[in-house]
């Protein structure tokens, strides 16, 4: 699995684990919900920057590195 897919899967997994909609998480992370949705789908050309990973992790109240670890949301 490529890193973009891991990040996409983890963002969605943590979002659902925290009972947040894409709109809720995007608002907390101060980003557009369409961008978040495209990241969650792992769309080509929509890779998350380190700054974006940091904003999303902060909104989810998790350490940023967890978004890079395969299936970390399951633990």
C-alpha positions as CSV (number, residue, x, y, z in Angstrom):
1,X,0.0,0.0,0.0
2,X,1.3,3.4,-0.9
3,X,1.6,6.2,1.8
4,X,-1.2,8.3,0.2
5,X,-3.6,5.3,0.6
6,X,-2.5,4.7,4.2
7,X,-3.1,8.4,5.1
8,X,-6.5,8.4,3.3
9,X,-7.6,5.2,5.1
10,X,-6.4,6.5,8.5
11,X,-8.1,9.9,8.1
12,X,-11.4,8.3,7.4
13,X,-10.9,5.7,10.1
14,X,-10.1,8.2,12.8
15,X,-12.9,10.5,11.6
16,X,-15.5,7.7,11.9
17,X,-14.0,6.6,15.2
18,X,-14.5,10.2,16.5
19,X,-18.1,10.2,15.1
20,X,-17.3,13.2,12.9
21,X,-18.7,14.0,9.5
22,X,-16.3,15.2,6.8
23,X,-17.7,18.7,7.2
24,X,-17.1,18.6,11.0
25,X,-13.5,17.5,10.6
26,X,-12.8,19.9,7.8
27,X,-14.1,22.7,9.9
28,X,-12.0,21.7,12.9
29,X,-9.0,21.4,10.7
30,X,-9.7,24.7,9.0
31,X,-9.9,23.3,5.5
32,X,-12.5,22.9,2.8
33,X,-14.7,19.7,3.1
34,X,-14.3,18.9,-0.6
35,X,-10.5,18.8,-0.2
36,X,-10.8,16.5,2.8
37,X,-13.3,14.2,0.9
38,X,-10.8,14.0,-2.0
39,X,-8.0,13.2,0.4
40,X,-10.1,10.4,2.1
41,X,-10.7,8.9,-1.3
42,X,-7.0,9.0,-2.1
43,X,-7.7,10.8,-5.4
44,X,-4.7,11.2,-7.7
45,X,-3.1,14.6,-7.3
46,X,-4.6,15.3,-3.9
47,X,-1.7,14.3,-1.7
48,X,-1.7,15.7,1.9
49,X,1.1,18.1,2.7
50,X,2.8,17.8,6.1
51,X,1.0,20.9,7.2
52,X,-2.3,19.4,6.3
53,X,-1.5,16.2,8.1
54,X,-0.6,18.2,11.1
55,X,-3.9,20.2,11.0
56,X,-6.0,17.1,10.6
57,X,-4.2,15.3,13.4
58,X,-4.6,18.3,15.7
59,X,-8.4,18.4,14.9
60,X,-8.6,14.6,15.7
61,X,-6.5,15.1,18.8
62,X,-3.9,12.5,17.8
63,X,-0.2,12.6,17.1
64,X,0.4,13.3,13.4
65,X,2.6,10.3,12.9
66,X,-0.4,8.0,13.5
67,X,-1.8,9.1,10.2
68,X,1.2,7.5,8.5
69,X,1.0,4.1,10.2
70,X,-1.0,1.5,8.4
71,X,-4.4,0.9,10.1
72,X,-3.4,2.8,13.2
73,X,-7.0,3.9,13.7
74,X,-8.0,0.3,14.5
75,X,-6.1,0.2,17.8
